Each structure stands twice: as structure tokens, then as C-alpha cells.
């Protein structure tokens, strides 16, 4: 069980690292179409296939706050749900989001065009991932009640463990015992709801924090709109803490926004949890991930493999009529938990996004990356053979001239 636990945990970490590695496509997308050494908003808009819309409503050539607000509301009305957008998002789309954010950071902070935002997010992902994969005692907590359930079923039939010689005597009784089945169903409902809520919360807030790139009605008129959270009307309508979940958020954040009020517009997006959002949702993502790993480990080692072996060997022990339903039900539970783990990597990446942009942009990290980029020494250009020969001839001629001048001086 322990070996399988670590294998599954390693797969989860690998999935996160794979998504992080896809950030390398960001630089590939930032193509300088005209080769002038600078990626313009128009080039970026063409590369990302963004939609066109009229922002300058009165045609006076000046974009005021009212027109920006109206444009943001139009964009918000055209966008689908955050969950569906995330589920259908390709690697190119995700890299495009980062590129648009890069343009805003360059615009807001006066960064050089050489700024590589993939390095910025890679640093944040690395720091946060190190915290999330720490194998502390909390990692094993979900396994304790699950093993207790398995032991209660086994011990009533004088079975020591799933590897005992008489382990098949318990087959079917996990399904046939009502309190075991119902508790497993309840745990799955909680797990699915928890996973979906984490996924939806991070995706919804990310959408509010992203700037919007649009094309104008005329060529060469692409422009970058501010994030939707800067519009008072859109921010007032945004609710990331539905009534049922608001109470849970307040409980786990020690009073929530009432005790820890948001300190800026960015923190207001997190609703009832207030300024405790980073700690609360960081722990939420971490604990749910380990719980999913524990559920997969438990279902696989304690029930699925045992039932499959009993069917394969034709064993007649246990509740024979319940073995197949038991295998199917816990197989579905395992598939559900695998799906939840597949969401966990994206949830984690979006979590890193919402704690690393706008009001939470890490200026020290940006300064470090810009400094390192400026300190890079370019490699010398390779000389062709002809150039090397020419350079060698010029050097030899200069040496002969110097020798002749020396001889003339000595003769005089």
C-alpha cells in the first residue's frame, strides 16, 4: 500500500511538472512578425486569433473609462463558464494567457521586451510545488479511517489483511454492508464536490484577473484592456463564495472576511475567505490531492485487486453475489478519483497564477529575472572560413609592417 501511495503521488507531481514544461511554448508564440525585434500588440493579436470589437464607441480617438468598462462587459458576456473554458483549454491557449499577461506587466512596470514570463511562473510553481509535495504526517491522515473500515470488514470474518490466505472471505461484504457502502458513497460525493469547487474557484478568479487583448475595427488597432476586476460593476457582480460554501470558507479561515477583511480589490475576489485566501486554498488543494491519492490506494489494494483475483480464481468464498457489483462500484470510485487528480494539476497552476499577478505580483522575483537577463553575455558570432582567413591575413600583414618599422628605427 505504501509503495502504491508513493507511485501515485509521483504521477501527480509529474503531471504538474509536465504542465509547467509546456510554458516553453510561450516564447514560441511571441513571434516578431516584421523582424524589428519587438512584438507589438497587433502581432500578438494576430498570433492568438483574438476577436475584433469596437472600443472607441464615439469615434473621437480617445478611449475613456466608460468605453473601457463597456468593452469589458461585452467581453464578459461573450465568455462561457470558467470551468468549461478550463476543460477545453489547449496548451497554446494557456501560453497565450501568459503572453497577454506579459504585455500587461511590461506596460505596467516598464519591463524590457526581453522579459520571459515563463521563467517568472516557473519560479512560482517551483516554490509552491515544494510546499505541496512535502510528505508530512497530514499526508497519511486520509488513509487511517479508510484502513479502519477495511479492517472492520476483515476482522468480522477472521481475515487479517487483504494479503491473507483467506482474504477472499471478505469479498463482496464491502458492498453488502450498508454502512460501509454508504460511507464510501458519501466520501465520494464530498471529494467530487471539493475538487470541483477548488477547480471552479481558481479558474473563476483567474478569469477576473486576466487582461483582455482585443482587435480594433481597423487594422493596427489592437489594444490591451485591463482585467475585469478593475471594473466596479463587474467586481460587484462577481461572487466566488456561494451561500453554502461561504460558511465553510469562514470556518476554515478563522472567521473569514469579517476577521480578516480583504486589503485590496484583488483579495475581494476571494469572497468569504478574505485575506486568508492563500493559506486556506493552498491547504485545500494540498489536502484534497493527498486524500484522492489515499482513496485510489485504498480502493485498489483493499478491494479491487482482491475482488478481481477472486473472480479470476473462481473462489466461492465471501458474498459471491455481491463481488461483481462491489468491483464495479469501487472501480467507478477509483475512476472518479483519477479524474479529480487530473483536475488537481490545473487547479494548482491556476492557484499559482492568482497568487502571482496584479496586487500579488512578486516584484523582487521580477527584478531578479530582469537582472539575470541583462547580465547574460552573448556568445561571440561564429566566423566563416573566409572571414577567418581574411582576419588571419590582416593580422600577418600588420605584424610584418611592425617588423619593418622596427628595422628602420634600429638602422637610423
Residue pairs with C-beta under 8 A, 6 or more apart in sequence:
1 143
1 297
1 298
1 301
1 302
4 297
4 300
4 301
5 143
5 293
5 294
5 297
8 293
8 296
8 297
8 341
9 133
9 290
9 293
11 341
12 289
12 293
12 341
12 344
12 345
13 129
13 133
15 341
15 342
15 344
15 345
16 125
16 129
16 345
16 348
16 349
17 129
18 345
19 345
19 346
19 349
20 121
20 122
20 125
20 349
22 91
22 94
22 95
23 95
23 98
23 118
23 121
23 122
24 118
25 91
25 92
25 95
26 95
26 98
26 99
26 102
26 116
26 117
26 118
27 116
27 118
28 95
29 47
29 48
29 92
29 95
29 96
29 99
30 39
30 44
30 47
30 99
30 102
31 39
31 43
31 47
32 38
32 39
32 43
33 43
33 46
33 47
34 43
37 113
38 113
39 113
40 222
41 103
41 213
41 222
41 223
41 224
42 215
42 219
42 220
42 221
42 222
44 99
44 100
44 103
44 213
44 222
45 213
45 214
45 215
45 222
47 96
48 96
48 99
48 100
48 213
50 213
50 214
50 215
50 222
51 78
51 214
51 215
52 214
52 215
52 216
52 217
53 71
53 74
53 75
53 214
53 215
53 216
53 217
54 216
54 217
55 63
55 67
55 68
55 71
55 214
55 216
55 223
55 225
56 62
56 63
56 67
56 216
57 67
57 70
58 67
63 223
68 225
68 226
68 231
69 231
69 233
71 212
71 214
71 225
72 212
72 225
72 226
72 228
72 231
72 234
73 231
73 233
73 234
75 212
75 214
75 225
75 228
76 228
76 234
79 85
79 207
82 200
82 203
82 204
82 206
82 207
83 196
83 199
83 200
83 203
85 203
85 207
86 199
86 203
86 346
86 350
97 210
98 117
98 118
98 121
99 117
100 210
100 211
100 212
100 213
100 224
101 117
101 210
101 211
101 357
102 115
102 117
103 211
103 213
103 224
104 211
104 224
104 226
104 227
105 111
105 115
105 117
105 361
105 366
106 112
106 113
106 115
107 224
109 361
109 363
109 366
111 366
111 370
112 370
112 373
112 374
114 373
115 366
115 369
115 370
115 373
116 369
116 373
119 369
120 356
120 362
120 365
120 366
120 369
121 352
121 353
121 356
123 365
123 369
124 352
124 355
124 356
124 362
124 365
125 349
125 352
128 282
128 348
128 351
128 352
128 355
129 348
131 282
131 286
132 282
132 285
132 286
132 289
132 348
138 287
138 290
139 290
140 294
141 290
142 290
142 291
142 294
142 295
143 294
143 297
143 298
146 294
146 295
146 298
146 302
147 298
147 302
149 180
149 183
149 184
150 162
150 174
150 298
150 302
150 303
152 180
153 170
153 173
153 174
153 177
153 180
154 160
154 161
154 162
154 164
154 167
154 170
157 166
157 169
157 170
157 173
158 166
158 169
159 166
159 167
159 169
159 170
161 167
162 170
162 301
162 302
162 305
162 306
166 317
167 306
168 306
168 309
168 310
168 313
168 315
168 317
168 318
169 317
169 318
170 306
170 318
171 306
171 307
171 310
171 315
171 317
171 318
171 319
171 323
171 326
172 307
172 318
172 319
172 320
172 321
172 322
172 323
172 326
173 180
173 318
173 319
173 322
174 180
174 181
174 184
174 303
174 326
174 330
175 181
175 319
175 322
175 325
175 326
175 329
176 319
176 322
176 326
181 329
184 329
184 330
184 333
187 295
188 295
188 333
188 336
191 288
191 291
191 292
191 295
191 336
191 337
191 340
192 336
192 340
194 284
194 288
195 288
195 292
195 340
195 343
195 344
195 347
196 343
197 245
198 281
198 284
198 285
198 288
198 347
199 343
199 346
199 347
201 240
201 281
202 281
202 347
202 350
202 351
202 353
202 354
203 350
204 238
204 240
205 240
205 269
205 270
205 350
205 354
206 350
206 353
206 354
207 228
208 227
208 228
208 229
208 234
208 235
208 238
208 269
209 227
209 229
209 266
209 269
209 353
209 354
209 357
209 358
210 227
210 228
211 224
211 225
211 226
211 227
212 224
212 225
212 227
212 228
213 222
213 223
213 224
213 225
214 222
214 223
214 225
215 221
215 222
216 222
216 223
227 358
228 234
228 235
229 235
229 238
229 265
229 266
229 268
229 269
229 358
230 265
235 265
235 268
235 269
238 269
239 271
240 269
240 270
240 271
241 249
241 270
241 271
241 272
241 273
245 272
246 256
246 271
246 272
247 272
249 256
249 271
249 272
249 273
249 280
250 256
250 257
250 258
250 272
250 273
252 273
252 280
252 283
252 284
253 259
253 260
253 272
253 273
253 274
253 276
253 277
253 279
253 280
254 260
254 276
256 272
256 273
256 274
256 276
257 271
257 272
257 273
257 274
257 275
258 274
259 274
260 274
260 275
260 276
261 274
261 275
262 268
262 270
262 274
262 275
263 275
264 359
265 359
266 358
266 359
266 360
267 274
267 275
267 277
267 359
269 354
270 277
270 281
273 280
273 281
278 355
281 351
282 351
285 344
285 347
285 348
285 351
288 340
288 344
289 341
289 344
289 348
292 337
292 340
292 341
292 344
293 341
295 333
295 334
295 337
296 334
296 337
296 338
296 341
299 330
299 331
299 333
299 334
299 337
300 334
303 326
303 327
303 330
304 327
304 330
304 331
304 334
307 323
307 324
307 326
307 327
307 330
308 327
309 315
310 317
310 318
310 323
311 323
311 324
311 327
354 360
356 362
383 391
